[in-house]
Amino acid sequence: MARILPSSVNADFLKAYGVEGMDNCAPETLTIKVWDRYGTAPKDNADAKAEGEYVAAVVICDGCEKSVELHRERLSA
């Protein structure tokens, strides 16, 4: 099941995974949806982090509707 990362970690996520194509989009205008590897989602009371054990992610700009898909190979590098 997918979850949306809090906007406070968007800039760190973009940097950690080398996301390109969103240069003109402010990090706070992005929605980042991630799919965690089974059983690796953080507990409800844990601090949000940009990096995790993801199998896929989608970065969507809410302002201009651009999007970038990240697959397992890229997220595990």
Rosetta silent file (secondary structure, phi, psi, omega in degrees, C-alpha in Angstrom):
SEQUENCE: MARILPSSVNADFLKAYGVEGMDNCAPETLTIKVWDRYGTAPKDNADAKAEGEYVAAVVICDGCEKSVELHRERLSA
SCORE:     score description
SCORE:     0.000 S_00000001
   1 L     0.000  139.246 -177.862    0.000    0.000    0.000 S_00000001
   2 E   -83.166  156.521  173.451    1.302    3.452   -0.884 S_00000001
   3 E  -140.431  156.373 -179.775    1.762    6.354    1.494 S_00000001
   4 E  -100.440  129.485  178.138    2.477   10.043    0.975 S_00000001
   5 L   -72.601  147.355  175.413    5.618   11.487    2.499 S_00000001
   6 L   -65.525  144.311 -175.850    5.255   14.652    4.586 S_00000001
   7 H   -61.749  -19.269 -179.837    6.243   17.753    2.623 S_00000001
   8 H   -65.996  -17.961 -179.923    8.961   18.527    5.187 S_00000001
   9 H  -107.894    3.808 -176.520   11.155   15.763    3.684 S_00000001
  10 H   -57.286  -48.474 -178.301   10.505   16.488   -0.016 S_00000001
  11 H   -62.130  -41.050  178.944   13.761   18.370   -0.661 S_00000001
  12 H   -65.409  -38.098  177.947   15.783   15.653    1.084 S_00000001
  13 H   -62.978  -46.786 -179.639   14.034   12.935   -0.959 S_00000001
  14 H   -58.587  -42.723 -179.241   14.816   14.715   -4.247 S_00000001
  15 H   -70.554  -45.139 -176.325   18.473   15.038   -3.271 S_00000001
  16 H   -61.885  -37.258 -175.910   18.835   11.506   -1.860 S_00000001
  17 L  -106.565    8.259  175.164   17.459    9.830   -4.977 S_00000001
  18 L    58.779   42.651 -178.445   18.754   12.296   -7.581 S_00000001
  19 L   -70.047  126.639  179.369   15.315   13.143   -8.945 S_00000001
  20 L  -114.462  159.543  177.429   15.601   15.149  -12.152 S_00000001
  21 L    94.444   -0.773  179.895   12.997   17.002  -14.173 S_00000001
  22 L  -118.431   24.776 -174.461   11.437   18.820  -11.233 S_00000001
  23 L   -61.506  -33.421 -178.111   13.951   21.694  -11.133 S_00000001
  24 L   -90.000    5.362 -177.904   11.332   24.423  -11.630 S_00000001
  25 L  -106.887  127.696  177.965    9.026   22.967   -8.970 S_00000001
  26 L   -70.400  138.833 -178.222    9.322   24.077   -5.365 S_00000001
  27 H   -54.149  -33.252 -178.814    9.664   21.119   -2.969 S_00000001
  28 H   -73.378  -11.984  177.387    6.631   22.251   -0.982 S_00000001
  29 H   -94.021    3.892 -177.080    4.439   21.964   -4.121 S_00000001
  30 E   -97.331  148.547  169.218    5.306   18.301   -4.584 S_00000001
  31 E  -115.286  123.757  179.654    3.441   15.205   -3.533 S_00000001
  32 E  -115.240  114.866  179.813    5.703   12.189   -3.110 S_00000001
  33 E  -105.611  127.604 -178.422    3.958    8.843   -2.938 S_00000001
  34 E  -123.018  150.889  173.299    6.093    5.846   -1.970 S_00000001
  35 E  -112.526  114.189 -179.439    5.556    2.117   -1.829 S_00000001
  36 E   -79.035  148.574  170.970    7.528    0.586    1.043 S_00000001
  37 L   -62.529  145.116 -173.981    9.057   -2.841    0.864 S_00000001
  38 L   -47.356  124.536  175.316    6.794   -5.157    2.833 S_00000001
  39 L    80.881    7.869 -175.879    7.045   -4.468    6.545 S_00000001
  40 L  -108.597    3.121  177.991    9.430   -1.507    6.324 S_00000001
  41 L   -65.200  143.436  179.742    7.033    1.438    6.726 S_00000001
  42 L   -67.951  155.447  176.056    7.873    3.530    9.795 S_00000001
  43 L   -64.834  158.017 -176.917    5.737    3.298   12.904 S_00000001
  44 L   -57.069  -33.903 -175.935    3.028    5.950   13.295 S_00000001
  45 L   -96.321    6.448 -179.512    4.956    7.896   15.943 S_00000001
  46 L   -79.790  150.562  175.855    8.355    7.760   14.156 S_00000001
  47 L   -66.933  141.471  179.512    9.993   10.849   12.695 S_00000001
  48 L   -73.054  139.007  178.131    9.548   11.144    8.940 S_00000001
  49 L  -131.618  151.441 -179.294   12.638   10.495    6.840 S_00000001
  50 L   -74.346  -35.872 -176.107   13.301   10.951    3.135 S_00000001
  51 L   -96.662  145.832  179.835   15.144    7.680    2.673 S_00000001
  52 L  -164.261 -173.355  177.477   13.618    4.288    3.171 S_00000001
  53 L   -96.763   84.427 -175.205   13.270    0.810    1.746 S_00000001
  54 E  -101.054  146.955  173.580   11.057    1.693   -1.198 S_00000001
  55 E  -101.688  -19.309  177.285   10.053   -0.452   -4.147 S_00000001
  56 E  -164.629  159.804  176.347    8.600    2.466   -6.120 S_00000001
  57 E  -153.965  152.263  174.195    7.844    6.168   -5.848 S_00000001
  58 E  -130.987  129.247  176.735    6.006    8.842   -7.804 S_00000001
  59 E  -109.316  121.753 -176.919    6.831   12.539   -7.500 S_00000001
  60 E  -123.004  131.099  174.144    4.004   14.815   -8.658 S_00000001
  61 E   -88.059  121.571 -179.558    4.072   18.610   -8.870 S_00000001
  62 L   -73.824  -19.108 -178.988    0.728   19.956   -7.721 S_00000001
  63 L   -83.793  -42.961 -175.602    1.392   23.268   -9.491 S_00000001
  64 L  -118.611   -1.473  176.341    2.257   22.146  -13.019 S_00000001
  65 L    66.571   19.370  170.483    1.225   18.461  -12.933 S_00000001
  66 L   -71.175  154.462  175.745    4.649   17.146  -14.004 S_00000001
  67 E  -147.761  154.914  178.264    5.495   13.743  -12.605 S_00000001
  68 E  -135.897  132.714  175.988    8.458   11.400  -12.315 S_00000001
  69 E  -101.316  138.611  176.400    8.327    7.680  -11.557 S_00000001
  70 E  -121.648  128.751 -178.593   11.136    5.997   -9.647 S_00000001
  71 E  -104.983  172.068 -173.184   11.446    2.228   -9.736 S_00000001
  72 H   -48.677  -44.977 -176.969   13.150   -0.248   -7.434 S_00000001
  73 H   -58.385  -41.976 -177.764   16.518   -0.181   -9.209 S_00000001
  74 H   -74.697  -33.093 -176.771   16.871    3.556   -8.750 S_00000001
  75 H   -79.782  -17.614 -178.895   15.617    3.596   -5.173 S_00000001
  76 L   -99.104   -2.045 -178.555   17.996    0.905   -3.990 S_00000001
  77 L   -77.051    0.000    0.000   21.126    2.491   -5.456 S_00000001
